[in-house]
Amino acid sequence: MTRAPRLEFPGAVYHVTTRGVRQDAIFVDDRDRLSLLTILTRALRTCDARLFAFCLMGNHYHFVLQTNHANLSVLMHRINSKFSLIFNRRHGRRGQVFDGRFKALHVDRDAYLLELCRYVDLNPVRAGLVASPAQWRWSSYGAHAGCRPALEWLASSEVHGMLTGHLPLGAAQVAAAQALYADWVAAGVGVRLWQDALRQGLYVGDEKFIEQVKSRGS
């Protein structure tokens, strides 16, 4: 059966997930995770995309990102193909690393971008791996909440700006925004995001948003 083409257009925001083939681990150790982040950094720069949130789990990862061009598939091919090559070479393996093509949900930036960032940063807590998102090194939480150094390739300022209503200027405003983000995430443990916002298995937004995506991607 032929797969439906993805709807890609400049300015689209996505929640992207990729899983290991047969649910196998895609990260054997921290060196693998660092490898993916290095590849991600280069791909974001080359493809002119912005990353709002990420989380590297054991057998899958999450990205929340925006493409400035209609090139999500190009971006993800760069990331997954390069990582697969390095992963197989390093571990003496052959064949697929990822389970088919990545999954991408269109996200209503105004209504659900912050919610998706919170959902992604809470993944290790929901999985029972840590008690607090601050304990998980491999996510965007540390940079957004100020408990780890800022990452130049992560759009923390934009995330903070959505929370506060303006881009933070100066150390005091940044610290206040970081504390606000930590409170925002802490308040989201029981939020039922998918039950409330997911439509047709492809969109995080309302019916009006779906029509807007379809019209732009046609």
Phi, psi and omega in degrees: 000131180287133179281143178294139178294148178286148174270110182235137179202158180300134178088000180292143178248135185228150162255115186249135173229145175222133182243155177288149179299137183057025182066017179291158177295139174254354175232111178279326181205183183293334177297322177295319180295318177297323178298314180296318181295325176295315178297317179301315181302314181292320182293321178299318180291314182296320184266002178057059180234159180241138180252125180262331180201154176207158172206126177259114180263207180273310182244014177198169174221162178235138170232142165242116189214165176232133177259132178276351176228170179277068190220032179301316182297322178295314179302310184290328176296318178301316183290307188287322180291318179294316179296318180300317179299312182292318180299311181295319180296316183294321186259008177064039182245168176224161175091193184291144171257320183256153183274087180068204182277160181294160175255134181226127176254134173286135185241131172288106186302314184293323186266330192226001181298312178299321179297321179292321177300316179296315179302314181296315182291340178270358183305314180296330178289314179298328180280355179078017182278330180215163178273335182223144178298337178295340181278350182260114185290331194261053175210175180280350186303313185303316180289317181293323184267356175081013178265001172218162182301151177296151178247121187296335182267005179250132186277058181296322181298321178293320177298314178298321180296325177292329179285319188262344182093358177200154177292128181293137179239125179086161186298322183294316180292322177297315180298320179295319179293322178296317178295322178295321178295317179301318178294320180299315180293317180300329181279356187257007185301321183262008182289134181262075187297307186294321180296326185269331192238339185285131179235132174058017180069009186227343189229140172248092185165179183271183184296323177298319178297318179302315179296323178295317178298314182296324180289325180281331182270358182279000000 
